[in-house]
Amino acid sequence: MTPLNVRSWAEEVAVLMATRLGGARRGEAIDLDTMLRRRGGALPRNLYKKAVALRDAEMVTNAPKIARQTDFRAAAQAHADLVAYLKPFGRITRMQEKATNFAASVVFGLLVLGIGIVWVLVWQGYL
């Protein structure tokens, strides 16, 4: 586990967060610190803490002497947990979620329309 591994882990988690949770602007270089500020609240609390630990481990790699003395096992575990959580949110899952949301909004609109029609009929004395 070298400091280069930790940087690539943090970059991978940041890209996964950007693609799965949103929050990245087009053409912008994404880093984990920015993604945690923008979309960190979308993660469960325990995974947010692990993401913070991974971000801190990445910041330690900027000081080479300290990085050589640091054990990155916790960062490796945090990376594995975050990737395991963020990977399943694939294209199919997002499309199914969008279709479900669309169907729910259509059903809600029809329900409100039906209630409005019944109210008008009762108000006019037809029911």
FIDREN-157662 format. One record per residue: z, x, y of N, C-alpha, C, O, CB in turn. Coordinates in steps of 0.02 Angstrom, whole numbers, plus 32768, in hexadecimal, padded with zeros to 4 digits. Each point is the difference from the previous one (the first is absolute). Glycine has a CB too. Layout:
ZXYZXYZXYZXYZXY ...
END
This chain:
8000802A7FC580007FD6803B8000802C803E80348019801680097F8B7FAC 7F89806480587FFA802A803B7FFC7FD3803E7FF57FC47FFB7FD080967FC3 80457FC4807C7FFA7FD9803E7FBC7FDF80087FFB7FCA801F805780838014 7F797FD27FB27FBE7FE080047FFE7FBF7FD87FDF7FD080147FED80A17FFB 80577F8E7FB980047FC17FD980217FCA80297FE97FC68000801C807C7F95 80317FCE808D80257FCF80277FD47FE3803780017FC4800D806B80777FD9 7F6E7FF0803A7FD37FE880357FCB7FD17FE37FF07FCD801F8023809C8022 7FD17FA87F857FCD7FD57FE2801F7FBE7FE97FE07FCC80037FDE80997FDA 80807F9D800A80237FC37FEC800A7FD2803C7FF37FC47FFC8047807A7FA8 7FDC7FDF8093800C7FD8803C7FBE7FE3801A7FFE7FC68016806680818007 7F687FE07FE17FBE7FE780167FE87FC87FD37FE57FCE8018800080A48017 80247F957F907FEB7FCC7FD180257FBF800C7FE37FCA80008001808F7FAC 805E7FAC805E80287FC4800D7FEB7FE080427FFD7FC380058063806E7FBA 7F937FF780747FEA7FE580417FBE7FDB7FF97FF77FCB801E80468092801D 7F947FBF7F9F7FBF7FE07FF780087FBF7FD97FE17FCE80107FE580A27FF3 80647F917FC9800C7FC37FDA80207FCA802B7FEE7FC57FFC801F80807F9C 80237FCF8092801F7FCF802D7FCD7FE4803080007FC4800E806D80787FE8 7F677FEE80247FCE7FE980307FCF7FD07FDF7FEE7FCD801E801D809E8021 7FDF7FA47F857FCF7FD57FE080207FC07FE57FE07FCB80007FDD809A7FE3 80807F9F8005801F7FC67FE080267FD4803180007FC37FF9800880807FA0 80187FDC8099802A7FDA802E7FE27FF9804680197FD980288049804F7F97 7F6A7FFE80507FE17FFE80428026802D8030802D80247FEC7FAC7F687FFE 8014807280558023802680337FDD803E801880188022802D804D7FB27FA3 7F61803D80127FDC803B80167FC47FEB80297FDD7FCF7FEF804980717FAB 7FCE7FE4809B7FC67FF180297FC380257FE4800680337FDF80437FBC8087 7F7D7FF67FA87FC2801D7FE67FF68046801D8003800B803C7FCB7F837FB8 802580A27FDF7FF280448015803E802980117FFA803980177F9B7F9D8011 80A6800F7FCE803D80228012801A802A7FC67FFD7FEA7FC6801F7FBA808B 7FFD80977FBD802080297FCD80447FE17FF180287FF2802D7F9C80787FF9 80497F8B7F9A803D7FDC7FEC803380327FE57FF0802A7FD67FCC7F6E800F 808180638033803680267FE280397FD17FEE80037FC780187FDD80A0802B 804C7FB07F9280347FD57FE580317FE8803680187FC87FFD7FDD80747F96 801A7FEE809D802E7FEE80357FE67FC4802880257FD1800E800280A77FF9 7F997F8A800A7FE17FCA80267FFF7FC07FD7800F7FCA80197FAB80888025 80357FB37F827FFD7FC57FD680457FE27FF680067FC37FFB7F95806C7FCB 80987FFA803680447FE57FF980157FDB803F80237FCE7FFD7FFA808F7FB4 7FCF7FBD808A80117FDD803D7FDA7FBE8006801C7FCE80177FFA80A08020 7FAB7F917FB37FD77FC48008800D7FCD7FCA800B7FC5800F7FA080818027 80557FCF7F8B80037FD07FC98039800E7FCF7FFF7FE67FC87F87800C8044 80AA803680088038800F7FD380297FC37FEE801D7FFD7FCA7FE680738067 7FFF7F607FFC80267FC37FF27FE27FD57FC980227FD47FE68001802F808F 7F9E800A7F797FE07FDA7FCA801680187FBC7FF47FDE7FCE7FAB800E807D 8080804F7FB28018801A7FC080457FE47FF180267FF1802D7F9780787FE3 80537F907FB080457FEE7FEE8030803680187FEC803A80097FEB7F867F92 8067802E80718030802E801E800880417FD980028036801E80397F668010 7FCB805F7F90800A803E7FD97FC2802D80038007803D800180487F857FB2 7F768020804E7FC3802980057FF7801B80477FE4803680097FE87F877F9C 804C801F808D7FFD801A8044802B803F80067FEC8031801F80017F5A800E 804E80737FB3802C803B80027FDF803B7FDC800780398016805E7F7C7FED 7F78803E7FC67FDD80357FDD7FC6801B802A7FF2803C7FFF802F7F917F93 7FBE800780927FC98016802B801B802C80397FE0803180137FDF7F667FD2 807C80578035801F802A8033801280447FE37FF88033802280357F668018 7FEC80687F89801180407FE07FC2802A7FF68002803D8009805F7F8C7FBD 7F68801880277FC180257FF87FE7801A80437FE8803880047FFB7F817F99 8024801F80987FED80168042802A803C80167FE68030801D7FF67F5B8000 806580727FD6802C803780127FEF803F7FD880028037801B80597F778001 7F94804A7FA57FEC80397FD77FBF801F801B7FF7803D7FFE80417F907F9D 7F9C8007807D7FC1801A801C800F802780407FE08033800D7FE17F6C7FC2 806E804A805980118023803E802180447FF17FF8802F802680167F628014 801680737F8F801F803F7FEC7FCB80347FF0800A803B800A805B7F877FCA 7F62802780137FCB80307FED7FE28023803C7FDB80317FF8800D7F887FA6 80268030809F7FE78022803B80258041800E7FE7802B80257FF97F678009 805B80767FB58026803E80067FFC80257FBD80247FEE7FD1802C7FDF8087 7F8680667FA37FF3801F7FBF803E801C7FDD80077FFA7FC37F8980218069 809E80047FFA803C801D7FE0802B7FC97FE1801980077FC87FE58059808A 800B7F6B7FD380297FC97FE77FDC7FDD7FC680207FEB7FD08015800680A2 7F8A80097F937FDA7FDE7FCB800480257FBE80027FE07FCB7FB07FF5808C 8050806E7FAB800680267FC180447FF67FE0800680087FC37FAA804C806A 80827F9B7FFA80447FF97FE680117FB77FED80357FF37FE57FEC806F8061 7FB27F717FC8800E7FB97FF67FE77FE97FBC7FCB80147FE9802E7FDA8092 802F7FE67F667FEC7FE17FC27FDF7FBD8010801E7FD68021804080647F9F 7F657FBD80297FDA7FC480117FFE7FCD7FC77FD27FD87FFE7FEA806F804E 80757FBA7F8880007FD07FC880097FB8801A7FDF7FD27FE7805180867FCE 7FFB7F9F807D80097FBD801C7FC07FE880217FEF7FC47FFC808B80548016 7F628015800E7FC07FEE801F7FCC7FEE7FCA7FD87FD2800A8041807A8058 7FE87FD77F667FD27FF07FCA800F7FBB7FE37FD27FDA7FF2802480A07FF3 804A7F77801380127FBE7FE67FEF7FC980327FE87FCA7FED8074806B7FD1 7FAF7FD880837FEF7FD080347FB57FF380007FEA7FC780058078805F8040 7F77800F7FB57FB67FF97FFD7FEC7FD57FC57FD67FD38007801C809D8031 802A7F9E7F8D7FEE7FDA7FC480127FB680087FD87FD47FEE803A80937FCD 80287F8A806180157FBB80097FD47FDC80337FEC7FC67FF5808A805A7FEE 7F7B800180547FD67FE180337FB97FF37FE87FE37FCC800E8063806D8049 7F9E7FF77F857FBD7FF77FE57FFF7FC87FCD7FD17FD87FFE801680A28016 804D7F837FC280037FCB7FCE80057FBB80217FE67FCF7FE5805180807FCC 7FEA7FAD808880057FC080247FBF7FEF80247FEC7FC68001808F804D800C 7F65801E80127FC77FF2802B7FBD7FFC7FDB7FD17FE18019806D80588041 7FBC7FE67F6C7FC080007FDC7FEA7FBA7FE97FC57FF08009805680837FD2 80117F6380097FE77FC07FE67FE37FD080347FDD7FD17FED8077803D7FBD 7FBA7FFD80957FE47FD580337FB7801180097FEC801E803380847FD88007 7F677FF87F967FBA801180017FD67FC98021801B7FD1801C7FF680727F7D 7FAF7FC680637FD17FD3802080047FBA7FE27FFE7FCE80247FB780937FF3 80517F9A7FA780027FBE7FE0803E7FDA80157FFC7FC4800F7FC580697F8F 80787FF48064803D7FDF80157FFB7FE7804880157FC8800E802C80817FA3 7FA37FDF807B7FF97FEB80457FD07FC68007800B7FD28028800D80A37FFC 7FB27F8B7FB47FD07FC8800380207FC07FE57FF57FCA801C7FAB80877FD7 80877FB47FD880227FC67FE580327FE4803380067FC480087FEC80697F84 80318000809680307FEA80327FDE7FDD803A80187FCE8019803380917FC7 7F7C7FBC80367FDB7FE080377FE67FBB7FEB80037FD180277FDC80A18004 80087F897F977FE77FBF7FE880397FCD7FFB7FF77FC680117FAE80757FAF 80947FDB8029803A7FD37FFB80167FE98046800F7FC58009801580757F8D 7FDE7FF4809980137FED80447FCE7FD0801F80147FD180228023809E7FEB 7F897F9B7FE77FCD7FD3801A80087FBA7FE27FFD7FCE80237FB580937FED 80577F9D7FAE80087FBF7FDE803F7FDC80197FFF7FC380097FC5806A7F91 80717FF78070803E7FE280197FF77FE48046801A7FCB8010802880847FA9 7F997FD580727FF57FE680437FD37FC28000800A7FD38028800480A28004 7FC17F897FA87FD67FC57FFB80287FC47FE77FFA7FC9801C7FA280807FCD 808E7FC17FE580297FCA7FE680317FE78035800B7FC480077FEB806C7F85 80277FFE809A802E7FED80357FDB7FD78036801A7FCE8018802B80997FD2 7F7F7FAE80287FD97FDB80317FEF7FBA7FE980047FD080267FCD809C8001 801C7F8E7F997FF27FBD7FE5803E7FD57FFD7FFC7FC4800C7FA8806E7FB1 80957FEC8035803F7FDB7FFF80117FE5804580137FC68008801580817F99 7FD17FE38092800E7FEB80447FCE7FCA801580147FCF8021801A80A37FFB 7F927F957FD27FCE7FCD801080117FBD7FDF7FFB7FCB801F7FAF80907FEC 806A7FA87FB580137FC37FDC803C7FDD802080017FC380077FD3806F7F91 805E7FF5807B803A7FE380217FEC7FE1804280197FCA80128031808B7FB7 7F8A7FCC805C7FE97FE480407FDB7FBE7FF680097FD180267FEF80A38007 7FDD7F897FA07FDA7FC27FF380307FC77FED7FF97FC880197FA3807C7FC2 80947FCA7FF980307FCD7FEC80297FE9803D800D7FC480077FF9806D7F85 800D7FFD809F80267FED803B7FD87FD2802E801A7FCF801A8024809E7FDE 7F827FA480127FD57FD6802A7FF87FBB7FE180027FCE80237FC180988007 80337F967F947FF97FBF7FDF803F7FD780067FFC7FC3800A7FB380707FA6 808B7FEC8049803F7FDA800780087FEB804880167FC8800D802080777F95 7FB97FEB808E80077FF180477FD37FC6801480137FD6802A800A80A17FEC 7FA67F867FCC7FD27FC98011800F7FC07FD97FE47FCC800F7FC6808A800A 80837FAF7FB680147FC47FDB7FD67FF37FC280047FCA7FE4802380088087 7FB0805D7F7F7FD87FF67FC58028800B7FC07FED7FE77FCB7FAF803D8076 809A80017FC2802B800B7FC580467FE6800C802B80057FD57F92805F800C 
END
